[in-house]
Amino acid sequence: MCLGVPGKVLTIEANPFGMTMGRVSFGGIVKEVCLAYVPEVQVGDFVVVHVGFAISTIDEHEAIKVFEFLREMGELDELEIPAPTASLSPVSP
């Protein structure tokens, strides 16, 4: 099954090859993601990520609903991504 997981964009930067990359938080787990397919994205926006690529933007309410649905299906356990609390913000160090 193809799975897109919502996450919150924490940073945006160009890599040496001209691709727009960013750090995205998935309920506290932060990964580097290619943002080239969503050129309009801003820090703080939510995106749907599939195999390391943000494929669309999504609003926060919808992102939380999707996370809850994935948790109920047991898909987050397989991905080792904890379910978010009230927000998909990163955990402070």
Buried (B, 14 or more C-beta within 10 A) or exposed (E): EEEBBBBBBBEBEEEEEEEBBBBBBBBBBBBEBBBBEBEEBEEEBBBBBBEEBBEBBBEBEEBBEBBEEBBEEEBBEEEEBBBBEEEBBBEEE
